[in-house]
Amino acid sequence: MPAQSRFVKSIVSTSKSQDVKMPWTRGATRKAMIARRQKATIKTVSVAKSA
């Protein structure tokens, strides 16, 4: 088997075994993360009190 053929076969098998989440498939997870971040930001913001 030539080296190039073996290389191509390894790339194809690796690409089939990878499970990459694309940005448009992780909507619920992303929304939950953004909500957590905004909630933490709201808690840390302090409001100046008038005398």
C-alpha positions in Angstrom: 0.0 0.0 0.0 1.5 3.4 -1.0 2.1 5.9 1.7 -0.3 8.4 0.2 -3.1 5.9 0.1 -2.5 4.9 3.8 -2.5 8.6 4.7 -5.8 9.3 3.0 -7.4 6.3 4.6 -6.2 7.4 8.1 -7.7 10.9 7.4 -11.0 9.5 6.3 -11.3 7.2 9.3 -10.4 9.9 11.7 -12.9 12.3 10.2 -15.6 9.7 10.5 -14.8 9.0 14.1 -14.8 12.6 15.2 -17.9 14.1 16.8 -17.6 17.8 16.5 -20.6 19.9 17.6 -21.3 22.7 15.1 -22.5 26.0 16.5 -26.0 25.6 15.1 -26.5 22.3 16.9 -25.7 23.4 20.4 -28.4 26.0 20.8 -29.8 24.9 24.2 -26.4 24.5 25.7 -25.2 27.8 24.4 -28.3 29.6 25.7 -27.9 28.1 29.2 -24.2 29.2 29.3 -25.1 32.7 28.2 -27.9 32.9 30.9 -25.4 31.7 33.6 -22.9 34.3 32.5 -25.5 37.1 32.5 -26.8 36.0 35.9 -23.3 36.1 37.4 -22.7 39.6 35.9 -25.9 40.9 37.3 -24.9 39.7 40.8 -21.5 41.3 40.7 -22.7 44.7 39.6 -23.1 47.0 42.5 -25.4 50.0 42.6 -24.2 53.2 44.2 -26.4 54.3 47.1 -27.3 57.9 47.6 -26.7 59.4 50.9 
